[in-house]
Amino acid sequence: MIRLDVCAGILSHTRTVSVKDPEAVKNVKIFANPPSPVGIGTTVTFVGTAETDAPYVIDGWIWKITDPMGTKTTKLGKIITHRLDKVGTWSVVLTACNNTVPASCSSKTKTMKVEEYVPPPPKGDLTIKAFRTRDFSEAVTVASFIVDGIDKGGGVAVTVKDLLISENPHSIEIMMKAGEYMTCYADIPDECYSPCEFGVNVAKDVTTELRIYMARSILAISDPSGATVYIKPEGAPTYEEIPSSHMLALGTYRIKFSGLANYGALEAVITVTEDGVVCESVLTSGGACYTHFPVTRPGLLVSGFLIKGYPAEAITRTVT
């Protein structure tokens, strides 16, 4: 602001003139991907934008991130990523500064709401999973391991050395890469979805190695896989082979798939209702089954089944 006092004889006049500050930083904004709210464990990319007048430029980006427990983290850069690993409201403050001397800065605050993770629904009307022990030669790299709430970083191994471990088991949470490996398995036959959390027995000053493997689908009935489908009403003495386009009447059945290379037979009990198909139980040793998005008409087109077999547990763990 410039103040002008003009005097002419006995008269006095005052004018106030507004002048734009060329050094100011303005229009600071924060963009988050994905936007709030997000599920617990989500890694969010934050992008900052700001304006200043030429010839000055924005050359400083300072982020202050505060989790729901009050823990603060500082990061630098126009674009950053941060994993939101606690439920509640997070505060994200961006301070943008230009290259004037001294620097001119301006800040913007954004809140991010983090909710409990809801696993995505499995695909297919019926899935039968059979597990078989085997050795793996290649591990899958994951984004992060959390041991007893402590982020140990990504990779395939977790070092629990120097942690104050007093009793077993301990909680290990596995953060998979976004969009990948949506289903993982912790302690067969239990299942969990990314992020996975399970108990593991470890001791102080040792390294717990976790190798993560993606389950592979081995059969879809609608594909020419060479498998044979058998079915019988519950209580019937024998199975009958059926074509993949067979329609089932309402009732309870035992269904079996054979001819699966290296897997043996997969067998389960299903019920066909007015609302669709329900997987009642799995008869294959070490297996599990579930249904989702059942067929919404009487009967079931068997070719609509998505049948999966998993030849081994999805996570192996060794303590040395």
N, C-alpha and C positions, 0 to 999 in steps of 0.2 A: 504494500500500500504506500502511495506517495501523497503527502499532505502539502498543499500549496497555499500560502498566505499572501494575498495581494493587497497592497495599500496604495490608495490614491487620495492624497489630501487627508480628509478626516474619515474617508470611507474605508472599510475593511471587508474582504470577501474570502471565504474559505471553500475550496473544492477538494473532494476526495476522489482519487482516480484509482481503479482496479487494474493491476498488472498481473498477467499470468506468470506463475513461478515456473520457469523452464526446467528447474531441477527436480520437480516433484515426481514421485512414483505413484501411479494411480491405476485404478481398475484391476486390482489384484484379484485373480480368480483361481479356484481349485476345482479340477475335474477328477472324478474317481471312476475307475473301471475295474470291477463292476460297481455300480452305484449302491448306496445304502438302501435297504438293509442287506446284509450278507450273512452267510452261514459261518459258524465258528471255524477257524482254520483257513479262511479264504485269504489268499495273497492278492492284495489290491494294488493297482498301479495308480499313482497320483501324478497328475500333470499340472504344473503351475503356469499361469500366464500373467503378464503385467505390462504396463505401458509407461514410457517416459519420452520426453521430447528430444529430438535430435539437437546436438550431436551426441547426446548421452545414450547409453544402452544399459539394459538390465544385465548385470554380471554377477549377481549374488542371489542364491535361492537357499533359504534356511528353513528347514521343516522341524517343527516340534510336535511330536506325537505322544499323547498321553492315553494310557489304557484305562479301563474302568477301575483298576486298583490304585491309580495314581502314579504308576511307573512311567517315567518320561524317556523318550528316545529322540536323539537329534540326528537328522540326515541332511545331506547337501545335494543340490542338483535340481535342475528344472523338472526332471522326471525321476521319481523314486518308486520303489515297491516296498510294501510292508505287509507282514502276515498278521492278521487280526485273530489272535488265538484265545481271546477271553470274551465271554458273553457280557453284553452291556453296551454303554455308549462311550465311544472313543472321541477324543478331541484332536483335530489336526489343524495346526497353525502354520501358515506359510508366510514368511517375511521375505519380500523381494526388495533388492537394493540396486541402485544404479551406480555408475562409475564417477559420480561427482566427488569433489574433495571439500569437506567430508561427504561421505555417501548419504544419499537420501533414501529412506526406506519406508515401506508401507506393508501392513499385514492383513491377512484374511484368515478367518477361522471357519472350519467345516466340522460337522459332527458325523460320525459313522455309527450306525446301530448294528450290533452283531448279535445274531440269534443262534439258538441251538441248531446243529446241523440236522437236516432232514434228508435221509438217503434217497437217491432217485429210485423210482420203481424198477424192478427187473423187467426185462423184455421177454415177451412170449407168454402164452397161456399156461403152459406147464413146463417146468424145468426140473429135470432129474439130475442130481449131481452125485457122482461116484468118485471116491478118493482112493488113490493107490500110492504107496510109498515108492519113491524113486529118487535117483540122484539128478541134480541139475548142474549144468556147466556154466550158465550165464545168469547173472543177477540183473535185476532192473533197478536203475538208479531212481531214487525218490527225492522229493524236494527237501524233506526235513524229518528228523526224528526228535520226538519230545520224550525225554526220560524223566519220570517223576516231575513233570512240569518244567524241566530245563531243556531248552532248545539246544540240541547237539549238532545241528546242521544236517545237510543232506548227505547222500551217498548210499553205501550199502552196509556200513558198520557203525555201531554206536559204542563209544567209550564211556563207561560209567565210573572210570577212575576218579578218585578224589570226591565223589559224591558222598554225602553223609547217609549211607545206607545202613539201616538198623534192622530191617525185617523184610521178608519176602512174602508174596511176589511184589513186583514193582510195575507201575503203569508205563507202557511205552506206546506212544501215539505216532502213527505213520502218516505223513502228509504226502499224498501222491501229487504228481504234476497235474495241473488243471487240464481237464478234458481227457485225461489218460487213465487207464487202469481203474475204472470206476468201481470195480468189484475186487476186493482182495480178501484173503482168508487168513485168520489168525491161528486158531487152535482147532484143528479138525475134530469134530464136524461142525464146529461153530462157524458162523460167517459174520462179516461186518463189511461196511461200505466205507470208501474213502471219505474222511480220514478214518483209519482203523485205530482202535484202542483196545489193548488187551494186556493181560498180566503175564509177566515172565519172571522166572526165578533167576536172579543175578546176585553176585556178591561184590563187596567193595574191592576196588583196585583190580578189577578184571575187565576184559572187553567182551561185550555181548555182540555177536555178529548176527545180523538179520539179512536174509536174502529174500527178495521179493520177486514173485513170479506171477505173470498174468495167466489166468485160466484161459483155456482155449476150447472153443466149441468144436465138437467132433461130429455132430450129426444134426441135420434138420430134415425131418421126415419128408418134407416136400421135395427134397433134393434126392437124386439117384445115388444114395450112399451105399446101397447093398445091404442095409439092415432089414431085418424081418420084424413085423409088428404082430404081436399076439395079444388076444384079449379074452376074458371070460367073465361072466357075471359072478359076483361074489357068491361063494358056495357051490359053484359049478365044478364038476370033477376035472375037466380038462380045458386047456387053452385052445383057441382056434385062431389060425392065421387070418388076418384081415388086410385088405388093400389100404393104401394110404388115403383113399378118398371115401373110406367107410364112414357112415353116419351112425352114431351111437344113440340109442334110446335113453330115456331117463332111467337112472338106477346107479348102483355101485358096482365097480368093475376092478378086476386086477388087470393091469396092462404091463406088457413086457416087451423089451426090444432086445433082439439077439443079433449076432453076426457083426458086432462092433469090434473091429480089430484091436486087440490088446486090452479090451475092457470087460469082456464077458457080457453077462446079461444085466440090464437095468430093469428093475421091477418096482412097481408102485401100486397103491390102491387109490382110485379116483372115484368121485361121485359126480354124475351128470345131473344137474338140476335145471329148473326153469330159469335160474339166474346165471347158469354157466357151469363151469367145471371147477371142482374143488379137489385139491390133492390131499388126501386124508393121511397117508403115511407112505414111507419108502421102505421097501422090503430088502433092498440091496444092502449088504453089510457095509457100514461106514458111509452110507449115502444120505442125502437129504433131498426134499422136494418142496416146491411151493407153487402157487398159482397167482396170477395177477391179470387184471383186465380180462375176466372170464368172458367166454362167448355169450352174448345176451340173447340167445334163442334156444329152444329145446334141442337137445342133442349136441353133438360136437363133430365138426369136420376134423378128422385126425390130421389131415395135412396142415391144419392150423397150429399143431403142436410145434413148439421149439424145444428140441431135446438136446441137452448139453451134458457132456461128460468131462470131468476134470481128473486127469490121470494122477495128480499128486497134490499134496497140500500146497497152499499158496505161499505160505511163509515157513521157512525152516529156521530154527534158531540153535545156536551152539554157544556154550559158555566155556571159555578156556581159562 
